Amino acid sequence: MHGFDARAKASEESANEDGTDDDVARLMEQCWSKSPIHRPDFRALKDVMKRLNK
């Protein structure tokens, strides 16, 4: 595995190993989804970020 796919896989595997909040880790996984339909749109990103910043 090389390039983008390797970085995406590494991101999936280590998203929560550093103590990242579970909601942030899930958002990161969704953003790195190979399928565009599984990635959040900007409105969803904004809503999640607003909720996380409270």
C-alpha positions as CSV (number, residue, x, y, z in Angstrom):
1,M,0.0,0.0,0.0
2,H,1.4,3.3,-1.0
3,G,0.6,7.0,-0.9
4,F,-2.9,8.2,0.0
5,D,-4.3,4.8,0.7
6,A,-1.4,4.0,3.2
7,R,-1.9,7.4,5.0
8,A,-5.7,6.8,5.1
9,K,-5.2,3.3,6.5
10,A,-2.7,4.6,9.1
11,S,-5.2,7.3,10.1
12,E,-8.0,4.7,10.6
13,E,-5.8,2.5,12.7
14,S,-4.3,5.3,14.9
15,A,-7.2,7.8,15.2
16,N,-7.8,7.1,18.8
17,E,-4.5,5.7,20.1
18,D,-3.3,9.2,21.1
19,G,-6.3,9.9,23.4
20,T,-8.4,11.7,20.8
21,D,-12.0,12.1,21.9
22,D,-14.2,9.3,20.5
23,D,-16.4,11.8,18.6
24,V,-13.4,13.4,17.0
25,A,-12.0,10.0,16.1
26,R,-15.3,9.0,14.4
27,L,-15.4,12.3,12.5
28,M,-11.8,11.7,11.3
29,E,-12.7,8.2,10.1
30,Q,-15.8,9.5,8.3
31,C,-13.7,12.3,6.6
32,W,-11.2,9.7,5.4
33,S,-13.8,7.3,4.0
34,K,-12.9,6.0,0.6
35,S,-16.5,6.5,-0.6
36,P,-17.5,10.1,-1.0
37,I,-21.1,9.3,0.0
38,H,-19.8,8.2,3.5
39,R,-17.9,11.5,4.0
40,P,-19.7,14.3,5.9
41,D,-20.6,17.4,4.0
42,F,-19.6,20.8,5.3
43,R,-23.0,21.4,7.1
44,A,-22.5,18.1,9.0
45,L,-18.9,19.0,9.8
46,K,-20.0,22.4,11.1
47,D,-22.7,20.9,13.3
48,V,-20.3,18.3,14.8
49,M,-17.6,20.9,15.4
50,K,-20.1,23.2,17.1
51,R,-21.3,20.3,19.4
52,L,-17.7,19.3,20.2
53,N,-16.7,22.9,21.1
54,K,-19.3,23.3,23.7
